[in-house]
Amino acid sequence: MRFQTPLIRARLVRRYKRFLADCVLEDGRAVVAHVANPGAMLGLADPGLTVWLEPNDDPRKKLRFAMRLVQDARGALVGVDTGAANRILRPALQAGAVPGLNGYDAVRPEVCYDEGSRVDFLLTAEGRPDAYVEVKSVTLSRAPGLAEFPDCVTARGTRHLGALARMVGQGHRAVMLYLVQRDDAQRMALAADLDPAYAAAFDAASAAGVEAVALGCTLGREGIAPAAPLPFVA
């Protein structure tokens, strides 16, 4: 996924109301940027961090800037736009470039399933069980090289695990795919201390046959692309 316009560097002053951030551009101008991330952004919302903003001149948008990348205190580059995860993954899924999720004829986004919910991707192929794929964007890291999910309580994520388990019970394949938008990630784990209910739901879903896949990313000012799978650790 390529950014639509070149990113510009800024300094984070504060993040507030979850979706807004005050920033200062390199030329000294103070601007307000949209933050497309409903999570806690632990370690990524500290005043003084370097951020990368995508400008726009769309008259339909209230804000002229959107935060896309943050450089954390350890120097790692992190993609903070959680809505970008599906846009990053879709071309790779369509090209059969995601290990373990290749060999499907069609990749359909946002398909209704499980009592009115929408799955991020439905993969289908003649003679194979349908694959229901939910995607989560991972940004948290509290130890060098270790990516964690979630960064706060996520009731929605817990519901998704239950829905995937029910798809397995109906004879389908179900995958929870964690897209790790960090350039320093070497492995992936659950942050069970931040959301014990999610961790319990993950264990129950795994026991029911739901697969878990963690995929790294390459990140830069030009865009973000999927990279190699990452191992899960306890």
N, C-alpha and C positions, 0 to 999 in steps of 0.2 A: 504494500500500500504506500503510495507516494502522497506526500502532503500537497495540497492544491496550490499553495503559495509558499515561498521560502520562509523559514522560521527566523524570527529575530530574537536576540538575546535580551533578557531582562533580569531584574532582581526582585524576588518576592518580598513584599512588605507584610501582607497578611492574607490568609484565606478566611472567608466568613460566609455564613448562610449556605455552606456546603458548596455552592456552585459559583461563587464569586471570589476573585482574588485581586487585591491591589498590588500593582507592580510598577517598577520604575525602569524605563527603557534606558539604553546606554547613552542617549542624548539628554537624559534628565527628565523627560516627560513622564508624568504619572498617568497610568491608564488602569482601567478595570478590565479584567479578562474573565471569560466564561471558563469554568472548570467542570468538565463533563465527567464527574466522578462522585458517586453518592457515598463512597466509603470514607473511612477515617483518614486515609492517606498518612498513616503513621510514618514519621521520618521524612515525609515529602512535603510538608506544609510549614516547615520552620522558617521564620523570617530570616532573610538574608541569603537563602538558597538561590542558585542560578536556575532560571526557568527559560523555556523556549516557547515563544508565542507565535501563533499563526494569525497573521492579519487578514482581514477581509473587507471588502467594500460593498457587501450585500445590503441593500437598504431594508431588507426584511428582517435583518438581525439587529437586536438592540445594542449588542456590544461589538466593537470592531476587532477584538482580539480574543483568541481562545488558547488556553494553555494546553500544550501537547506533550512537552517533555520537561522533566525536572532532573537536575543533577544533585544527588543527595550528598550528605556530609562525607561519605567515603569516596565520592567522585563517580559513582555509578550513574549511568544514564537510564532513566525510567520513563516509560510511556504511561501517562496518567489518564488518557482518554479511554475510559472503559468501553464506550460505544464503538471504538475503533476495532475492537477485538474481532468481531465478525467480518468486518471489511478486510482485515489482515488475513484471516483464515480462508475466506471463500475462494479466492483464486487458487490457493494451494490445494484445497479439497477438490476443486473442479479439475485440477491438473493431475490428481492422484499422487500428490507429492507429500502427503502426510502419512508417515509410516503407520501401518495397521489400518488405515482408512482409505486405502487405494482399491481399485478394481470395481468401483461403483459406476453405474451408467449415468445417474442423475444426482445432482445436489440441489435440493430445494430448501430455501431459507424460510423461516417463520411459518412453519406448518402447524395448524391446530392439532392438539392431541390432549389426552388426559383431562377431560372435563373443562374444555375451553382454554387451556393454556396453549402457548405456542413454543414449540421446540426451536432452537436456533437453526439446526440443520437436520433434514431428513435425507439420508442417503439410500438409494434404491438401485437394485440390479436384478436382472432375471436370474432366478434360481438361487438367490441369496436372501436371508432375512433382512428386512429393513433395519437400518441403523439410525437410532435417534441420538443426536449429538447435542449436548448442552455445553456452552462455552463460558468460562469464567476468566476474567482478566486478573492476573496476579501482579501486585506491585510491592507487597510487603517483604522486607528483609531485615531481620533483627540480628543476624550473624553473618559474617562474610561468606558469600557464596550460596547461602541458603535462602530460597524463596519460600514464602508461606501464604496460605489462604485459610480463612478470610482475615481481613484486617479489622473487623468489627463484627458484631452480631448480624447475621444475615438470615432472616426468616425465609426470604424468597429463595435463597440458595438451598436451604433445608427442604423446602417444598419441592424443588427441582429434583433432588435426590430421590424423594419418595415417588415422584412421577416416573423417573427413569426405572426404578425398581419394578413398578407396575408394568412398564413396557416389556421388561424381561419376562415377567410372569405371563404375558400374552404371547410369548414366543419370538419377540423381536430382540435385536441387539441394542444395547444402550451404553453410551459412552459419556463420561464427564471429562471434558477436555479443559485443562488449565493452561491458558496461554500466558506465559511468564514474560511480561514486558520489561525485563531488566537485562542489561548487557553484562552483568556480573554473576548471573545465576548459574550454579553448577548442579544443584539438586533442589528438590521440592518436598515440602512437608506441610501437614495441617497445623494451623495455629489453634490447637484444641483448647488452650487456656483462654483464648479470646472469645470462642464460641463453642462451649462443650456440646450444645445441642446439635450443631452442625457436624462435629466430629462423630457423635453417636449415630447420626443419620448416614454419614459416610460409611461407617463400619457396617451398618445394616444393609445399605445399598450394595456394598461390595460382597457381602455374604449372599445377597440375592442374585448376584451375577453382573452387576453394573461394573463396567471397566473404567479405570481411571488412567488418563494420559496427561503427562505434563510436557509441554513443548516450549522450548526457548525461542528467543527472538534476536535478530540483529536490528540495532537501532541507530539512527543518524538523523541529521537535520533534513535529509531528503525524504525519509520515510522509514517504515518499519516492515520487516518481513519475517515469516516463521523461520526457525532454525531447527537444530537437532533436538530430539527428545531428551528430557531430563529424568534422572532416576528419582523415585520416591524414597524417602527415608522415614523411619519411625520417629 
